[in-house]
Amino acid sequence: MKFSVLGRFEVAHSDRSYTPSAPKVRQVLAVLALRATQVVSVDALIEELWGENSPKSAVTTAQTYIYQLRQMFRAPGDGDRALCAISTRPPGYTLEIDSDHIDASAFNHMLDQGRRLLEENQAREAGLMLRRALALWSGPALANVTCGPLLRRYATHLEESRITALELRIAADMRIGRHRALIAELSSLVSLHPFNEWLHAQLIISLYRAGRRGDALRAYQQLRQTLSHELGLDPSAELQNIHRAVLSSDQPSGQMLEVPL
């Protein structure tokens, strides 16, 4: 069985989809998948499904969802064999699958490898690894799942990891001098993440190193106005240093706002 959470939640085996169509059954399976091999308590499932407004039949209904999943995972033509086992382990249930069957696990492994390669100054190899990690994503995490409190935390964590991978990949590209090639991507990213000062810094540096000093200064002023109007803040000290370097025609260092490693 293959479980995909980096985009739409999908479950497949031998080109056949096993993704539950019922929203709450899909929600239960998503929780079990993201906590594969760990016990998920019945109370945790109830909180995820109904929050503080759980019905009196919550326990029985949750048990029914588990039963439906077990039936769904029975191997075609072999009623005694399950394609994927859901074990009862007090106080709840465990999905018995290897972590390498979940795309999020592969993503996290490649993210760690990319970070390590960058730490070892193997920027080109790091960039390739991080591109492979980001290619696993097809959209927002758990895009077709109604998320309760537990899944919202998982989705937020996954999205933060995605941003980290993206920033590390950009840092790798900056180290090998791909400033001009990054401008279009960074321009789009700062529109999507208007308060991410790290991305703005890389855009300003890339524009400057591509010989577009005026555009670099305009990018800084646009950020300054956005922060002032929306948050009542000034750009960080690091960004102000980059701005002064561009004004004085000094070479702004790409390390000034390097991603923490």
BANUVO-955638 format. One line per field, with one value per residue: residue number from 1; residue in three letters; z, x, y of N, C-alpha, C in turn. Coordinates in steps of 0.02 Angstrom, whole numbers, plus 50000, padded with zeros to 5 digits. Each point is the difference from the previous one (the first is absolute). Layout:
num c(NUM, ...)
residu c(Ala, ...)
npz c(Z, ...)
npx c(X, ...)
npy c(Y, ...)
capz c(Z, ...)
capx c(X, ...)
capy c(Y, ...)
cpz c(Z, ...)
cpx c(X, ...)
cpy c(Y, ...)
This chain:
num c(1, 2, 3, 4, 5, 6, 7, 8, 9, 10, 11, 12, 13, 14, 15, 16, 17, 18, 19, 20, 21, 22, 23, 24, 25, 26, 27, 28, 29, 30, 31, 32, 33, 34, 35, 36, 37, 38, 39, 40, 41, 42, 43, 44, 45, 46, 47, 48, 49, 50, 51, 52, 53, 54, 55, 56, 57, 58, 59, 60, 61, 62, 63, 64, 65, 66, 67, 68, 69, 70, 71, 72, 73, 74, 75, 76, 77, 78, 79, 80, 81, 82, 83, 84, 85, 86, 87, 88, 89, 90, 91, 92, 93, 94, 95, 96, 97, 98, 99, 100, 101, 102, 103, 104, 105, 106, 107, 108, 109, 110, 111, 112, 113, 114, 115, 116, 117, 118, 119, 120, 121, 122, 123, 124, 125, 126, 127, 128, 129, 130, 131, 132, 133, 134, 135, 136, 137, 138, 139, 140, 141, 142, 143, 144, 145, 146, 147, 148, 149, 150, 151, 152, 153, 154, 155, 156, 157, 158, 159, 160, 161, 162, 163, 164, 165, 166, 167, 168, 169, 170, 171, 172, 173, 174, 175, 176, 177, 178, 179, 180, 181, 182, 183, 184, 185, 186, 187, 188, 189, 190, 191, 192, 193, 194, 195, 196, 197, 198, 199, 200, 201, 202, 203, 204, 205, 206, 207, 208, 209, 210, 211, 212, 213, 214, 215, 216, 217, 218, 219, 220, 221, 222, 223, 224, 225, 226, 227, 228, 229, 230, 231, 232, 233, 234, 235, 236, 237, 238, 239, 240, 241, 242, 243, 244, 245, 246, 247, 248, 249, 250, 251, 252, 253, 254, 255, 256, 257, 258, 259, 260, 261)
residu c(Met, Lys, Phe, Ser, Val, Leu, Gly, Arg, Phe, Glu, Val, Ala, His, Ser, Asp, Arg, Ser, Tyr, Thr, Pro, Ser, Ala, Pro, Lys, Val, Arg, Gln, Val, Leu, Ala, Val, Leu, Ala, Leu, Arg, Ala, Thr, Gln, Val, Val, Ser, Val, Asp, Ala, Leu, Ile, Glu, Glu, Leu, Trp, Gly, Glu, Asn, Ser, Pro, Lys, Ser, Ala, Val, Thr, Thr, Ala, Gln, Thr, Tyr, Ile, Tyr, Gln, Leu, Arg, Gln, Met, Phe, Arg, Ala, Pro, Gly, Asp, Gly, Asp, Arg, Ala, Leu, Cys, Ala, Ile, Ser, Thr, Arg, Pro, Pro, Gly, Tyr, Thr, Leu, Glu, Ile, Asp, Ser, Asp, His, Ile, Asp, Ala, Ser, Ala, Phe, Asn, His, Met, Leu, Asp, Gln, Gly, Arg, Arg, Leu, Leu, Glu, Glu, Asn, Gln, Ala, Arg, Glu, Ala, Gly, Leu, Met, Leu, Arg, Arg, Ala, Leu, Ala, Leu, Trp, Ser, Gly, Pro, Ala, Leu, Ala, Asn, Val, Thr, Cys, Gly, Pro, Leu, Leu, Arg, Arg, Tyr, Ala, Thr, His, Leu, Glu, Glu, Ser, Arg, Ile, Thr, Ala, Leu, Glu, Leu, Arg, Ile, Ala, Ala, Asp, Met, Arg, Ile, Gly, Arg, His, Arg, Ala, Leu, Ile, Ala, Glu, Leu, Ser, Ser, Leu, Val, Ser, Leu, His, Pro, Phe, Asn, Glu, Trp, Leu, His, Ala, Gln, Leu, Ile, Ile, Ser, Leu, Tyr, Arg, Ala, Gly, Arg, Arg, Gly, Asp, Ala, Leu, Arg, Ala, Tyr, Gln, Gln, Leu, Arg, Gln, Thr, Leu, Ser, His, Glu, Leu, Gly, Leu, Asp, Pro, Ser, Ala, Glu, Leu, Gln, Asn, Ile, His, Arg, Ala, Val, Leu, Ser, Ser, Asp, Gln, Pro, Ser, Gly, Gln, Met, Leu, Glu, Val, Pro, Leu)
npz c(50000, 49961, 50046, 49972, 50031, 49956, 50014, 49953, 50049, 49981, 49991, 49982, 49962, 49966, 49997, 50058, 49998, 50059, 49970, 50064, 49978, 50055, 50009, 50046, 49959, 49950, 50041, 50019, 49937, 49987, 50054, 49986, 49938, 50022, 50036, 49940, 50020, 50008, 50064, 49965, 50054, 50025, 50057, 49975, 49980, 50059, 50031, 49961, 50010, 50066, 50019, 50025, 49940, 50032, 49958, 50029, 49936, 50024, 50056, 50001, 49985, 50044, 50040, 49981, 50006, 50056, 50016, 49978, 50034, 50051, 49991, 49996, 50051, 50000, 49991, 49938, 50011, 50053, 50025, 50006, 49943, 50039, 49955, 50051, 50052, 50031, 50045, 50042, 50024, 50059, 50001, 49947, 49945, 49963, 49954, 49980, 49987, 49952, 50033, 49966, 50026, 50036, 49954, 50056, 50012, 49936, 50004, 50061, 49974, 49944, 50039, 50042, 49947, 49974, 50062, 50007, 49938, 50017, 50058, 49957, 49984, 49996, 49980, 49949, 50037, 50045, 49950, 49973, 50060, 50012, 49937, 50011, 50057, 49972, 49956, 50062, 50003, 50008, 50059, 50032, 50056, 49990, 49936, 49998, 50055, 50032, 50017, 50050, 50066, 50001, 49950, 50029, 50058, 49978, 49973, 50056, 50036, 49961, 50003, 50065, 50000, 49965, 50039, 50052, 49969, 49988, 50061, 50021, 49958, 50020, 50063, 49982, 49969, 50054, 50033, 49952, 50022, 50016, 50014, 49938, 50003, 50058, 49962, 49947, 50022, 50017, 49943, 49976, 50030, 49988, 49943, 50001, 50016, 50003, 50053, 49952, 50049, 50015, 49976, 50033, 50050, 49987, 49996, 50053, 50031, 49979, 50013, 50057, 50014, 49980, 50036, 50041, 50010, 49949, 49967, 50019, 49987, 49943, 49994, 50022, 49960, 49954, 50020, 50002, 49944, 49976, 50026, 49976, 49941, 49993, 50021, 49971, 49957, 50018, 49942, 50002, 50051, 49989, 49991, 50054, 50024, 49975, 50024, 50056, 49997, 49982, 50047, 50037, 49965, 50066, 50000, 50001, 50059, 49964, 50043, 49985, 49959, 50011, 49969, 50062, 50011)
npx c(50042, 49980, 50024, 49959, 50039, 50051, 49939, 49965, 49959, 50046, 49965, 50053, 49981, 50055, 50009, 49981, 49951, 50025, 49996, 49985, 49939, 49984, 49982, 49958, 49983, 50000, 49967, 49965, 49996, 49987, 49963, 49972, 49996, 49981, 49967, 50021, 49982, 49967, 49986, 49943, 49992, 49949, 50023, 50060, 49975, 49970, 50055, 50034, 49956, 49993, 50062, 49975, 49977, 50034, 49969, 49944, 49988, 50042, 50004, 49935, 49990, 50047, 49973, 49944, 50030, 50025, 49940, 49975, 50049, 49989, 49937, 50014, 50041, 49945, 50048, 49994, 49946, 50019, 49945, 50050, 50018, 50035, 49986, 49964, 50037, 49941, 50048, 49965, 50019, 49977, 49975, 50028, 50028, 50030, 50023, 50001, 50038, 50044, 50042, 50038, 49942, 50026, 49973, 49966, 50006, 49986, 49952, 49984, 50006, 49970, 49954, 50004, 49997, 49952, 49973, 50012, 49979, 49951, 49992, 50006, 49966, 49956, 50003, 50037, 50032, 50007, 50013, 50037, 50026, 50006, 50021, 50034, 50019, 50010, 50028, 50007, 50002, 49933, 50006, 49954, 50033, 49981, 50009, 49987, 50031, 49942, 50042, 50004, 50001, 49996, 49959, 49969, 50017, 49981, 49945, 49994, 50016, 49960, 49955, 50014, 49998, 49944, 49983, 50016, 49971, 49950, 50004, 50007, 49951, 49966, 50014, 49985, 49946, 49989, 50018, 49964, 49977, 49944, 50029, 50023, 50014, 50018, 50012, 49980, 50033, 50052, 49991, 49988, 50054, 50029, 49968, 50020, 50061, 49955, 49995, 50018, 50034, 50007, 49939, 49977, 50038, 49981, 49939, 50009, 50030, 49951, 49955, 50030, 50009, 49937, 50025, 49950, 50046, 49972, 49993, 50063, 50014, 49966, 50031, 50054, 49989, 49985, 50052, 50039, 49969, 50009, 50061, 50010, 49969, 50026, 50063, 50010, 50036, 50063, 50033, 50019, 50043, 49992, 49935, 50001, 50039, 49959, 49949, 50035, 50012, 49936, 49980, 50047, 49964, 50000, 50037, 49933, 50014, 50001, 50051, 49984, 49959, 50056, 49971, 49972, 50058)
npy c(49940, 50048, 50040, 50043, 50044, 50001, 50021, 49971, 49982, 49957, 49945, 49966, 49949, 49985, 50066, 49975, 50044, 50014, 50059, 50004, 49988, 49966, 50064, 49977, 49952, 50043, 50038, 49947, 49980, 50064, 50000, 49942, 50026, 50058, 49954, 49979, 49940, 50058, 49995, 50001, 50036, 49965, 50023, 49985, 49942, 49993, 50022, 49959, 49953, 50012, 50004, 50057, 49988, 49954, 49959, 49980, 49993, 50048, 49965, 49986, 50064, 50018, 49955, 50029, 50060, 49976, 49976, 50057, 50029, 49961, 50010, 50064, 49985, 49965, 49954, 50024, 49963, 50036, 49977, 49955, 50029, 50043, 50046, 50020, 49985, 50003, 50005, 49962, 50058, 49977, 50061, 49971, 50027, 49954, 50043, 49936, 50053, 49986, 50039, 49956, 49980, 50050, 50040, 50016, 49935, 49985, 50046, 49979, 49939, 50019, 50028, 49949, 49961, 50038, 50003, 49935, 49990, 50043, 49968, 49950, 50056, 49951, 50063, 49981, 49955, 50048, 50042, 49951, 49986, 50065, 50003, 49944, 50027, 50059, 49958, 49977, 50066, 49993, 50028, 50037, 49991, 49937, 50016, 49936, 50018, 49990, 50048, 49958, 50008, 49933, 49991, 50051, 49972, 49940, 50025, 50037, 49946, 49964, 50048, 50002, 49934, 50008, 50051, 49961, 49949, 50042, 50024, 49938, 49984, 50054, 49985, 49937, 50023, 50038, 49946, 49973, 50059, 49969, 50058, 50006, 49935, 50026, 50052, 49966, 49947, 50037, 50031, 49939, 49975, 50059, 49989, 49936, 50023, 50049, 49959, 49958, 50028, 49937, 49986, 50052, 49979, 49938, 50027, 50038, 49949, 49959, 50048, 50012, 49936, 50007, 50049, 49983, 50047, 50034, 49942, 49990, 50064, 49993, 49941, 50032, 50052, 49955, 49963, 50054, 50018, 49939, 49995, 50061, 49990, 49940, 50011, 50058, 49964, 50005, 49999, 49937, 49996, 49935, 50010, 50037, 49952, 49954, 50036, 50010, 49934, 49990, 50043, 49969, 49956, 49988, 49945, 49997, 49978, 49945, 50007, 50063, 49968, 49965, 49948, 50002, 49971)
capz c(50000, 49998, 50029, 49979, 50040, 49976, 49950, 50016, 50036, 49955, 50020, 49939, 49999, 49934, 49955, 50022, 50053, 50062, 50037, 50021, 49973, 50056, 50028, 50067, 49995, 49972, 50054, 50047, 49969, 49996, 50067, 50010, 49954, 50022, 50061, 49986, 50050, 50067, 50023, 50000, 50047, 49980, 50020, 49951, 49939, 50013, 49999, 49930, 49960, 50023, 50046, 50065, 49990, 49981, 50017, 50050, 49965, 49969, 50004, 49954, 49932, 49984, 49990, 49935, 49948, 49998, 49968, 49928, 49971, 49998, 49945, 49937, 49988, 49988, 49934, 49954, 49991, 50058, 50056, 50062, 49997, 49995, 49966, 50048, 50063, 50053, 50061, 50061, 50054, 50049, 50000, 49934, 49941, 49967, 49930, 49995, 49936, 50003, 49987, 49931, 49958, 50006, 49965, 50047, 50027, 49948, 49997, 50058, 49992, 49950, 50030, 50044, 49958, 49968, 50051, 50016, 49943, 50001, 50055, 49977, 49943, 49936, 49983, 49940, 50019, 50045, 49959, 49965, 50049, 50024, 49945, 50002, 50057, 49985, 49946, 50029, 50017, 49945, 50023, 50073, 50036, 50018, 49967, 49995, 50066, 50049, 50055, 50068, 50034, 49993, 49931, 49985, 50024, 49953, 49937, 50010, 50005, 49933, 49959, 50023, 49974, 49928, 49994, 50017, 49943, 49947, 50018, 49994, 49928, 49974, 50027, 49960, 49934, 50009, 50011, 49936, 49955, 49955, 50020, 49946, 49989, 50058, 50008, 49987, 50053, 50062, 49993, 50013, 50069, 50047, 49995, 50038, 50071, 50003, 50062, 50007, 49986, 49970, 49928, 49973, 49999, 49943, 49939, 49995, 49984, 49932, 49953, 49999, 49968, 49929, 49970, 50003, 50064, 50012, 50019, 50067, 50047, 49999, 50037, 50071, 50019, 50001, 50062, 50056, 50001, 50021, 50072, 50038, 49995, 50024, 50066, 50040, 50013, 49952, 49981, 50049, 49995, 49945, 49937, 49995, 49981, 49928, 49965, 50001, 49956, 49931, 49989, 49995, 49948, 50027, 49983, 50058, 50008, 50000, 50064, 50052, 50026, 49983, 50037, 50055, 49984)
capx c(49958, 50035, 49960, 50022, 49971, 50029, 49952, 49940, 50012, 49985, 50025, 49998, 50036, 49997, 49962, 49930, 49992, 49967, 49985, 49929, 49959, 49965, 50048, 50025, 50042, 50063, 50032, 50028, 50057, 50055, 50031, 50037, 50057, 50051, 50029, 50009, 50035, 49987, 49932, 49957, 49947, 49931, 49987, 50032, 49959, 49938, 50016, 50013, 49938, 49944, 50021, 49966, 49928, 49992, 49935, 50002, 50019, 50066, 50043, 49973, 50009, 50072, 50012, 49971, 50046, 50057, 49975, 49993, 50068, 50025, 49966, 50024, 50069, 50004, 50027, 49950, 50002, 50031, 49967, 50037, 50062, 49990, 50053, 50028, 49970, 49986, 50000, 49971, 50049, 49974, 49929, 49975, 50015, 50064, 50007, 50063, 50033, 50067, 49999, 50019, 49940, 49967, 50041, 50028, 50061, 50051, 50015, 50040, 50067, 50037, 50013, 50058, 50059, 50016, 50029, 50067, 50044, 50014, 50047, 50065, 50019, 49986, 49940, 49968, 49968, 49945, 49945, 49968, 49963, 49943, 49952, 49965, 49954, 49944, 49960, 49950, 49940, 49954, 49953, 50001, 49997, 49934, 49957, 49930, 49980, 49976, 50047, 49986, 50059, 50060, 50023, 50022, 50069, 50043, 50002, 50041, 50070, 50022, 50008, 50061, 50057, 50004, 50032, 50071, 50033, 50004, 50051, 50065, 50015, 50019, 50066, 50047, 50006, 50037, 50071, 50032, 49997, 49942, 49960, 49956, 49948, 49955, 49962, 49929, 49972, 49999, 49948, 49937, 49998, 49989, 49929, 49963, 50021, 50023, 50035, 50060, 50055, 50056, 49989, 50010, 50073, 50029, 49979, 50039, 50069, 50001, 49992, 50062, 50054, 49984, 50010, 49938, 50005, 49939, 49947, 50015, 49980, 49926, 49976, 50007, 49951, 49934, 49996, 49996, 49932, 49955, 50008, 49977, 49927, 49965, 50021, 50030, 50070, 50053, 50038, 50050, 50066, 50036, 49976, 50024, 50070, 50001, 49979, 50055, 50052, 49978, 50005, 50070, 50029, 50039, 49971, 49964, 50017, 49946, 49999, 49976, 49938, 50003, 49954, 50032, 50011)
capy c(50060, 50063, 50054, 50066, 50055, 50063, 50019, 49963, 49937, 49945, 49934, 49959, 49937, 49968, 50043, 50004, 50049, 49979, 50060, 50000, 50054, 50033, 50048, 49985, 49940, 50025, 50038, 49951, 49967, 50048, 50002, 49938, 49998, 50048, 49973, 49929, 49958, 50026, 49991, 50059, 49984, 50015, 50070, 50044, 49997, 50036, 50072, 50019, 49997, 50042, 50052, 50000, 49987, 49930, 49971, 49946, 49938, 50012, 49941, 49949, 50023, 49993, 49929, 49983, 50023, 49954, 49938, 50013, 50001, 49931, 49966, 50028, 49977, 49928, 49986, 49973, 49927, 49967, 50033, 49994, 50038, 50072, 50036, 50047, 49980, 50048, 49959, 50028, 50004, 50047, 50021, 50019, 49961, 50013, 49980, 49963, 50008, 50028, 50072, 50016, 49997, 50065, 50048, 50049, 49972, 50008, 50071, 50020, 49970, 50039, 50066, 49992, 49990, 50063, 50045, 49976, 50015, 50071, 50011, 49976, 50042, 49967, 50037, 49974, 49937, 50018, 50026, 49945, 49960, 50038, 50001, 49935, 50002, 50045, 49972, 49955, 50038, 50014, 50051, 50006, 49936, 49975, 50049, 49976, 49975, 50048, 49991, 50020, 50029, 49960, 50002, 50068, 50007, 49963, 50036, 50059, 49978, 49981, 50060, 50034, 49962, 50015, 50065, 49990, 49968, 50049, 50048, 49966, 49991, 50066, 50014, 49961, 50032, 50062, 49985, 49982, 50058, 49999, 50057, 50024, 49949, 49998, 50062, 49991, 49958, 50038, 50052, 49967, 49977, 50055, 50018, 49950, 50003, 50071, 50018, 49958, 50046, 49962, 49997, 50068, 50013, 49964, 50034, 50062, 49981, 49973, 50055, 50040, 49963, 49995, 50066, 50038, 50035, 50038, 49954, 49976, 50052, 50003, 49941, 50015, 50051, 49968, 49962, 50047, 50026, 49946, 49987, 50059, 50007, 49941, 49977, 50054, 49981, 50014, 49940, 49977, 50030, 49968, 50029, 50069, 49996, 49985, 50061, 50048, 49975, 50013, 50072, 50020, 49958, 49944, 49935, 49971, 49929, 49952, 49965, 50045, 49971, 49930, 49957, 49964, 49929)
cpz c(50000, 50024, 49980, 50043, 49976, 49940, 50019, 50038, 49956, 50028, 49939, 50010, 49931, 49953, 50017, 50059, 50059, 50043, 50020, 49970, 50055, 50036, 50068, 50001, 49972, 50053, 50050, 49970, 49994, 50067, 50011, 49957, 50025, 50067, 49994, 50051, 50072, 50018, 49999, 50044, 49970, 50018, 49949, 49935, 50009, 49999, 49928, 49960, 50020, 50046, 50066, 49994, 49979, 50021, 50052, 49968, 49971, 50000, 49951, 49927, 49978, 49987, 49933, 49943, 49995, 49966, 49925, 49966, 49995, 49943, 49932, 49981, 49991, 49929, 49956, 49991, 50058, 50063, 50064, 50001, 49989, 49963, 50048, 50067, 50046, 50063, 50056, 50055, 50050, 50012, 49931, 49946, 49970, 49928, 49991, 49930, 50011, 49982, 49928, 49951, 50000, 49968, 50046, 50030, 49951, 49995, 50057, 49995, 49950, 50025, 50045, 49960, 49967, 50048, 50015, 49943, 49998, 50055, 49980, 49938, 49933, 49972, 49939, 50016, 50046, 49961, 49964, 50048, 50022, 49945, 49998, 50057, 49984, 49944, 50025, 50015, 49938, 50018, 50076, 50033, 50018, 49969, 49999, 50066, 50042, 50064, 50066, 50032, 49990, 49929, 49980, 50023, 49953, 49935, 50005, 50003, 49931, 49956, 50021, 49975, 49926, 49988, 50016, 49942, 49943, 50015, 49995, 49927, 49969, 50026, 49961, 49932, 50005, 50006, 49935, 49947, 49953, 50014, 49947, 49990, 50056, 50002, 49990, 50056, 50065, 49997, 50013, 50073, 50049, 49994, 50041, 50075, 50013, 50063, 50012, 49979, 49969, 49925, 49968, 49995, 49940, 49934, 49989, 49979, 49928, 49948, 49995, 49962, 49925, 49965, 50001, 50067, 50016, 50021, 50070, 50052, 50003, 50039, 50075, 50023, 50003, 50063, 50059, 50008, 50024, 50075, 50041, 50000, 50033, 50072, 50045, 50017, 49946, 49979, 50053, 49989, 49942, 49933, 49992, 49981, 49925, 49959, 49997, 49953, 49927, 49985, 49988, 49946, 50026, 49981, 50060, 50004, 50000, 50065, 50054, 50031, 49982, 50041, 50057, 49983, 50063)
cpx c(50044, 49952, 50031, 49964, 50024, 49960, 49933, 50019, 49976, 50031, 49992, 50040, 49990, 49953, 49925, 49996, 49962, 49985, 49927, 49963, 49963, 50049, 50028, 50041, 50069, 50040, 50033, 50062, 50060, 50036, 50042, 50063, 50056, 50031, 50011, 50046, 49991, 49927, 49964, 49940, 49932, 49983, 50029, 49959, 49935, 50012, 50012, 49935, 49948, 50021, 49965, 49926, 49988, 49932, 50008, 50023, 50070, 50043, 49977, 50010, 50072, 50017, 49972, 50045, 50061, 49980, 49995, 50069, 50029, 49967, 50026, 50068, 50005, 50022, 49946, 50008, 50030, 49974, 50039, 50064, 49985, 50059, 50036, 49965, 49989, 49990, 49965, 50052, 49976, 50050, 49972, 50021, 50067, 49996, 50069, 50028, 50070, 49998, 50017, 49941, 49961, 50046, 50031, 50065, 50057, 50021, 50045, 50071, 50041, 50015, 50061, 50064, 50021, 50032, 50071, 50049, 50017, 50048, 50071, 50024, 49996, 49935, 49964, 49961, 49941, 49940, 49962, 49957, 49937, 49947, 49960, 49949, 49939, 49956, 49948, 49935, 49958, 49949, 50005, 49992, 49927, 49944, 49926, 49975, 49974, 50040, 49972, 50064, 50064, 50028, 50022, 50072, 50048, 50007, 50043, 50073, 50028, 50012, 50061, 50062, 50009, 50035, 50074, 50038, 50009, 50055, 50070, 50020, 50021, 50070, 50054, 50011, 50039, 50075, 50035, 49988, 49941, 49953, 49951, 49942, 49949, 49951, 49925, 49967, 49994, 49947, 49931, 49993, 49987, 49928, 49957, 50015, 50027, 50038, 50062, 50061, 50060, 49992, 50010, 50075, 50032, 49981, 50042, 50072, 50004, 49994, 50065, 50055, 49986, 50007, 49939, 49994, 49936, 49942, 50011, 49978, 49924, 49971, 50004, 49947, 49930, 49991, 49992, 49929, 49950, 50004, 49973, 49924, 49963, 50015, 50028, 50072, 50046, 50033, 50052, 50067, 50039, 49979, 50022, 50074, 50007, 49981, 50057, 50056, 49983, 50006, 50071, 50037, 50049, 49965, 49964, 50013, 49938, 49994, 49965, 49935, 49998, 49950, 50037, 50005, 50009)
cpy c(50063, 50056, 50067, 50052, 50068, 50026, 49968, 49936, 49942, 49936, 49954, 49936, 49968, 50038, 50004, 50049, 49969, 50061, 50001, 50059, 50038, 50046, 49981, 49936, 50019, 50037, 49953, 49968, 50047, 50006, 49938, 49997, 50047, 49980, 49925, 49968, 50026, 49988, 50068, 49983, 50017, 50072, 50049, 50001, 50040, 50076, 50024, 50005, 50051, 50057, 49994, 49983, 49927, 49973, 49945, 49935, 50003, 49937, 49947, 50020, 49995, 49927, 49976, 50021, 49954, 49935, 50010, 50001, 49929, 49961, 50024, 49972, 49924, 49987, 49970, 49924, 49963, 50034, 49997, 50042, 50073, 50031, 50047, 49987, 50060, 49959, 50037, 49997, 50052, 50058, 50017, 49952, 50021, 49976, 49970, 50005, 50027, 50074, 50017, 49992, 50066, 50052, 50052, 49975, 50007, 50073, 50021, 49972, 50040, 50070, 49997, 49991, 50065, 50049, 49979, 50017, 50074, 50018, 49981, 50037, 49963, 50029, 49971, 49935, 50013, 50025, 49945, 49959, 50036, 50009, 49935, 50000, 50042, 49973, 49950, 50035, 50012, 50053, 50007, 49932, 49983, 50043, 49978, 49971, 50058, 49990, 50026, 50025, 49961, 50005, 50071, 50010, 49964, 50039, 50062, 49982, 49981, 50061, 50040, 49964, 50012, 50067, 49994, 49969, 50049, 50051, 49970, 49991, 50066, 50019, 49962, 50032, 50065, 49987, 49983, 50054, 50002, 50060, 50022, 49951, 49999, 50058, 49989, 49959, 50040, 50055, 49971, 49981, 50057, 50026, 49952, 50004, 50071, 50019, 49957, 50041, 49963, 49997, 50069, 50015, 49966, 50032, 50064, 49985, 49975, 50056, 50041, 49964, 49988, 50068, 50044, 50036, 50038, 49956, 49972, 50051, 50007, 49941, 50012, 50050, 49970, 49959, 50047, 50028, 49947, 49988, 50058, 50004, 49942, 49982, 50056, 49987, 50027, 49935, 49983, 50034, 49969, 50028, 50072, 50002, 49986, 50062, 50050, 49977, 50013, 50075, 50023, 49961, 49949, 49936, 49972, 49926, 49957, 49963, 50043, 49975, 49927, 49960, 49966, 49926, 49959)
